[in-house]
Amino acid sequence: MTSNTAEVDKTRAARADGDGQPPTASTGGLLGRLGAAMVGRARWVFGIWLIALVALGAAAPSVFTSLAGAGWQANGSESVQVRELAQEHFGGNSSAAVQVVVHSDTLAVADPEVQQILADATAVFADDQRFGEVIAPQPGMSISPDGHTGILIAGANAGTDDMVKAVDELKGELGELSTDEIEVYPTGASALWSDFNKANHDAMIQAEMLSWPVTLAIMVLAFGSLVAAGLPLLLTMAGLIASAGGLVLLNTVTPISVWAMNFAMMFALALGIDYALFIVSRFRDALSKSGDPRAAVAETMDTAGKAVVLSGLTVLVSLSAVLLVPAPAVRTMAVGIMLAVTFVLAATLTLLPAVLGKLGTKVNAGSLPWAERQQHRSPRFAAWGNLLHRRPWPFAIGSLLILIALSLPVLGLKVAMPSIEVVPSDAPVRQGYELVQEQLGEGAPGMLQIIAPASEAEATAGAAAAVDGIAMVTPPQQTMDGSDHVMLQAIPGVDPSDEAMGSILTQLRSELPEQALVGGAPAENLDLQQALNDYLPLIVGIILVLGFLLLLVALQAPLIAILGTVVSLLSTAAAFGVAKLIFQDGHGAGLLGFTPQGFLDGWGPVFFFAMIFAIAMDYTVFLLSTAKEHYERSGDPKVAHVDGLAHSGRVIAAAAAVMVAVFFTFALAEPLPPKEMGIILGVAVLLDAVLIRLVLLPVLLRLTGHAAWWSPAWLRRVLPDISFSHG
């Protein structure tokens, strides 16, 4: 027997059940005892969950109308300061103001019919406290040179989230002002987020509806039993209802982005099914051996339950790093996923064991013809493991070459905040935007706002006009409250999403007097992008370190913890490489039905990295915890390698199939960001499951042998005692 096996035996002998006695075969460790307790108190578990779901479910239906619609800003940035000053001193004429574009091919803005439409639009805003001063179209500023297009500005007298809700409520009434001769379109940043959030919500709901039947079909194929296949969906539904209601309640404390629910829906479905697959699969195997549902639940939770807990912690830790980004929308998207994962994890550790204990052998009810031939130890994956054991190098080299080749394009990846093209072409905000560009110039929809001391008004105007790329600077506007500030509007000569906007903003800020501040919607986007870029290396570093530490604590083996963390980077890099080819270069754009922006949306690297790494570590935990369990029992690295794959391969393949199906349904969405999200995450899961978890990581176990599971004595003394074997 090797020294490693001796350590395993010594650890088992020392492990006690809380009172100094060895654990019983029926309950095992802490999670085993928890699982057995859930079975013994199933009525209490069902009752508590029913009360919680009814209470949270009452709030859940309002989730998409209650949550915040904005928050895409870098808190503390210069552009946010400008917006706050504009709202305080200039009647709300800030980036959050609503712009109403009025256009006629036959009538001029000065004509009575158009003036009546402008008066009617002003009346729409008059009784709403969320709006400040209403500024009529001004010649030379907000009336086109031909006189046929005017922009009425309704100042923002509330926060950005309230302004988006205001547009949600009023844009229908504003649109109804259009006549056969006069077109009326609400536009501006608040209207943009209103239209985009609606398009995004519709796309997410459509994708969810498509993914459920596909998911059920995969579950039936994986389990061969209708009852067993339905359990993951039951768990997921509980997680979705609880997280939706939880977000609504949390939104009463602090604004939560509506995007938080979008991501929560996706992750509750994907991870809920992952966890239930692992637990239900292991339960069926344990039940077939013991015939005792309570003992089978205890064994399941003592083994697979530990892997689920570790996976959930890894997801939570990865996403917690995103909270460092000083952008409310980005932070609350992470909060939404974390809340969903917390509820799914809680249901997996309490509700699912209780249900399994009550079902017992009925978990196999509705079995399909091939179900009885299924074994937890898959002969096919065992044969695959043996093949990898005999010929590790060709598979290692082949998978590495594919992953590296797909990763190389990431070196040319460009990122920027979304352009107007992320909303459908028939959305009112896009129609108004394009009309303003056509009538007032390419950069007119993205005017930069400059606020300076009144004493420096002339110097500021002159310096701004001299900046290369600025087409026009409006005369200084005095404050409405008598404070010592002026506002100027600098109209760029390029589209607000043009790459040149970055250098124009940088030059403008460097050339203006020291006390002058530059903001506006394009500046807010660029400041947010800069914050995302600045925080990316820190977030990546934190996620990698914390991921490694969690694996180290769980596996008690530094080498395999390092390898498990590093290989997760390969699927992430490859996914972003594919994203660059599709969304930046436009390969396959026609097939997927979108127009490439020439860049990836700016929040993608930070947020998708955390999500992809969390999912990758999910599969890493499932594979390595199973391999560790067999190594603890046998002390043989070949048994750990082959049986680890034989017992977890089918679950990993089924879970990956579900995730890929769920994520790829979002590729059908019309708005570009959900499409990006679905394709990037789907490609990442596909590459990770096929090339890393089922090829590269098992090969690394084969090549490292005993060293994969070795740990120095001092480290074993420091780390908590965790074993994945039962008994």
Secondary structure as UniProt FT lines:
FT   HELIX           3..14
FT   TURN            25..27
FT   HELIX           30..40
FT   HELIX           42..59
FT   HELIX           60..62
FT   HELIX           63..66
FT   TURN            75..76
FT   HELIX           78..89
FT   TURN            91..92
FT   TURN            95..96
FT   STRAND          98..104
FT   TURN            109..110
FT   HELIX           112..126
FT   TURN            129..130
FT   STRAND          131..135
FT   TURN            139..142
FT   TURN            145..146
FT   STRAND          149..156
FT   HELIX           160..175
FT   TURN            176..177
FT   STRAND          182..187
FT   HELIX           189..223
FT   HELIX           226..251
FT   TURN            252..253
FT   HELIX           258..290
FT   HELIX           293..320
FT   HELIX           321..324
FT   HELIX           328..349
FT   HELIX           351..359
FT   HELIX           360..364
FT   TURN            365..366
FT   TURN            369..370
FT   HELIX           371..373
FT   HELIX           379..390
FT   HELIX           392..407
FT   HELIX           408..412
FT   STRAND          415..416
FT   HELIX           420..422
FT   TURN            425..426
FT   HELIX           428..440
FT   TURN            442..443
FT   HELIX           444..446
FT   STRAND          448..453
FT   HELIX           454..456
FT   HELIX           457..465
FT   TURN            468..469
FT   STRAND          470..473
FT   STRAND          477..478
FT   STRAND          485..492
FT   TURN            496..497
FT   HELIX           500..511
FT   TURN            514..515
FT   STRAND          517..519
FT   HELIX           521..555
FT   HELIX           558..579
FT   HELIX           580..584
FT   TURN            587..588
FT   HELIX           589..592
FT   STRAND          600..601
FT   TURN            602..603
FT   HELIX           604..634
FT   HELIX           637..665
FT   HELIX           666..668
FT   HELIX           672..687
FT   HELIX           688..696
FT   HELIX           697..704
FT   HELIX           705..709
FT   HELIX           713..718
//
